[in-house]
Amino acid sequence: MSGIDLSLFQEVVTEEELKELNLKNASAYIGFEPSGTAHIGTALLWTDRVNNLVNAGISVKILMADWHAMINDKLGGDLERIRQSGKLMVDCFRALGMDSRVEIIWASDMVNSPDYWMDLLKVAKSSSLPRLRRALPIMGRSEDDADKDFGKYIYPLMQVTDIFRLKVDICLGGMDQRHAHMLARDIADKLGAKKAVSLHGPLIGSLKGSGRMDSENFKKMSKSDPDSGILVSDSPEEIRRKIGQAFCPVGQSKGNPVIDIAKYVLLPRMNGIFIERPEKKGGPITIETAEMLESLYNEGKIHPMDLKSAVAENLARILEPARKIYNQ
């Protein structure tokens, strides 16, 4: 339809607006906080989705949100450490196959313009405190966190300002970024700014058990809890250990982080996932689609240990180029 593989995303706001875009002249952006070693939900999942947009003819920018990470107290709020982390993230993206046509932009360069802060004030005057409170989940913070540190309220204002300053047609982000994207869409008309289409990707659940992605209690993979996810620097042995102890209930694909890794991370960049099974269970099989994976798993035709073994070995292989960057 549009040249974009919409099956890679959880939500499009709105499909009608997306259809109206001339993708060959369209631009998109996604922002990342440099805050330590990336996990696969950032480095693999989004590399593939960004590449999909580039291949559709879209000009894509990645905003390395160093100031945002500082506001969010990442790496102790040390801007120099944050920037070094960001440089490693960029190298990691490239090593894992991100298209060389993707442009890298730094928030620290954007904020050097006085016009940036004028635009932020305009965004602030078009926003309300309750609305900013609702946007705090974009940075993994609660209302209590912001009440103790008013700087936290600056974060969603900056994210909306970024969207308007970059004049993009499409905003990319996980489902946890929805509040900021919707805030930008809601006030765009007031400010005479472009109303960007939002493409929201899936979130990878915590290996310890995440709950359903559509539930309020969903727990996503996090760098702050190393055993909750796979870091791109993890050794093959560490990957096998983490996946081996991951929550993966028999016959239950929903809320299953190992299934989610196979669906959202591995299948988009592989022709199929080869799973070894004993002959009495049907023998080896190649999983070609997410629908096939979920169906067979829910029917009990794929055992959790067989799935875990396949996921761990493929991740260990795919992450080798990034592992070299972080362990050199």
N, C-alpha and C positions, 0 to 999 in steps of 0.2 A: 504493500500500500504506500508507505512513505519512505521506504528504504531503511527505516529503523526497525530492528527486530523487537517489537513491543513485548514479546514473551520474556524478554530479559528484565522487564520492569513489573512492579506490583501495581502501579497506578499512573495514569496520565491525566493531567489537568491542563487543558481538556483535549480530547482526541480531535474534536472539531477544529480547534485552533491549530493543532499540529498539522492537520491535513491542509490548512491554508498556507502553511509556510513553504517557501521555495528553499528546500534544504541546501541547495548549492550555494545559496547566499546567506544561510542562517549561521548563527553563532550560539555556542553553549558554554556553560562553565560549571565546575564543581569545586568546592573548597575543602581543603584538608588541614586539620590542625597538626603541625609537627610536634609530636609529644612522645618521642621514643620510637622503639622498633615497631614497625607496622605489623598488623596481623592480616590474615588472608582475606578478611572481609573488606579491607581497604585495598591491599596491594594486588590481589588477584581478581576479586569480583569487579572492582571498578575499572581496572585496566581493560578488561574485556568489554565492558559496557561503553567506556570512552572510545575504544577502537571501533566499536560498532557504529557510533555516530560519525566518527571521522570517515569511515568507509562509505557512509551515506552522503558524504560531501560536506558535512558540517564542520565549521571551524571551532575547535574546542580549546578552551583555556582551563588550566588548573590554577587555582588560587592557593598558594601556600600561605595559610592564615596564621602567620607568626604572631602578629599582634593579638589576634583572637586567642591563641594558645596562652599568651602572656596573661591576658585578662582572666582566663580560665585556670590560672595557677598551674599550668602544665610545666613540668621540669623546674619546679620552684619559681616559676615566673621569670626565669633567667633568659632574656631575649637572645643572647649569644648562643646558649646551649640549644634553644629552640631552633634557631637558624641552622645550626650544624645538623640537628636532627632532620630538618627539612631537606637539606642537601642530600643526605643519605636516602631519604624517602624518594626523591626525584631519581637518583641513581637506581634505586630498587625498582621503580616503575619501568624505567627503560630496560633494565635487565630482564624483567618479566614480560617484555614484549610490547610496552606501550608505544604507539605510533610516534615517530619522530616529528610529525607535524603538529603535535599537541604543544601549545604554548604555555610556558610556566610564568606565572605572575606572582609577585610577593606583596603581601598586604603592607609591609613596611615601606614599599615604594609608593603604593596608592595613597597612604595617609600623609605623605609628604606634601600633597597638594592642599592649599587652603580651601579650595573648592570642595574637597572631600568633606571637610568638617561643616561647611555651609550646607551641603546636601544632607549630612547626618542630622543637623538641626531641623531641617525641613521634614525629614522622616520622623523625628521625635515629636514635632508639633502636629503630625498627622496620626500619631499613635496614642494609645491610652495605657496607663499603668497596668490595668487588668489584662490587656492584650499582651503586653510585654511579659507579664507573669506567665501567661499560657505558653509563651514561646521558649521559656527557660529549658525545657527538655532537650532542645537542639544542642545544648552544651553539656548535657548530663547533669544538670543542676536542678535543685528544688527552689521553691519560693523562699524557704528559710535561708538558703545559701545567699540569695540575692539581698535579703533583708539585712544580713550581716555585712555585706559588701556591695554597695550600690554600683560598683563597676560592672558587676554581672549584668545589669540591665543595659549596659552599653553594647554588649555582645550582639543581641538580636538587632539593635539599631545599626550596627556596623554591617551585619550580614545583609540586611535589606539595602543599605547604602551601596554595598559592593555590587549587588544585582543591578541597581540603577546606573551606577557609574560605568559598569562594563557594557551596558546597553545590549545585553544578550537576549536572544529569542527563546532560549531554553535553559532552565535551571535543573541541574542534576543533583541527586542526593538520596540518602536512605530515607525510609519512612519516618525516621526520627527528625528529619529536617522539614517536615511538612508545615509546621507552624510558621517558620520563618518565610517559607515560600508563599504561603497563603497570605501572610501579613503584607508581603510585597505586592501581591496581586490586588489586595483590597485597597491599598492606598495609591496604587500606580496612577489611577485616573485623577486623583486629587493633585498629584504633583506633575501631571503631564508626562509621565514616564511610560516606557514600554511595558506592557503586561506580558511577562514571560510565561511560556508553557512550562509546567513542572513534570519532570520524569522522575518518579520515586522508585528506587531499587529496593530489593529485599534486604532484611537484616539477618545476619547469621547469629543463631542463638548460642548461648553459653554451652560449652561442652558438659557442664555440670547439670544441665537441665534448664530449659529456657521457658517452657510453656508455649502456647500458640502465639504466633507473631501478631495476631489480631486481638490479643488479650491485654488488659492493662498491666498484668504482672509479668509480661514478657521480659526476659533477661537476655541481653545480647552479649556477644563475645566482646571481651574488654582487655586492653593492654594492662590495666591496673590489677587484674587478677590473671596471672600467667597461665594457670591451669584451666581458665575458662575458654581459652582459644589457642590457635596455632599461630605463633609468630613466624615471620619469614626467616628469622635467624635460627630457628629451632633445628637441631640435628635430626637426622633420620630416626635415631633411637628415641629422642624426645618426642617426635611426632607419633611414633608407634605407641609410646607410653600414654600420651595424652588421649589419643584416639581409642586406645585399648580400654581406658577407664571411663570413656565418655558415656553419658546417658544415651541409651539406644534400646528402648523397650521392644520386645518381640512383637511383630505384627502391627506396630503403631508408627506411622510415618509422620503424622502431625505432631509438632513440638519436638521432633527428633533432630538434634543438631547434626548428627552424622549424615542423615538423609539430606538435610539442608546443604551441607558442604558438597555432597555429590550432585545435587540438583543445581545449585546456584554458582558453584565454583568450578567443579570439574567438568560437568557435561558441556557447558558453553565453550570450552576450549579443547575438547577431546572428541574424537569420532565415536567413542563409546567407552564404557568402563567395563573391563574384563574382570569377572568375579569367579574365583575358584569355588566350586561346590563339590561335595562328595557325590559319587555316582548315584547313590540312593536318594539324593535330593535333586536329581536332574542333571548333574554334571556341570562343567564350566558353562558360563553364559556371558554374553556381552550385552550390557544395558545401553541402549541407544537414546532413550528419551526419559524425561522426568516422569511422564505418565506410566511408562513401562516399569520404571523403578518403584514407584509408589504402589502400583497394582500388585506386583510380585511380592513386595515386602509386606504389604497388608494381608496378603493371602498366606503368609508364612513360608513362601517359597525361597526366600533369601534369609539366611540366618544372620543375626547381628554380627557375629564374629567374622563371618566371611565378608560382609560389607565393610566392616572396620579395617580388615586387612587390605582390601582393595583401595579404600580411601587413603589409608596411611601411606601405602607404597607409592601411589600416584602423587600425593602431596610432596613426599620426600623427593621425588624425581623433579617435579615441576619447580620446586623452590630452590634447587641447587644454585642457579645463577644469583639469586638474591642473598642466599646464605653466604656466598663468597664475599659479597660486598660488606656485610655486617661482621664477618669474622676475619677480615684481612688484617 
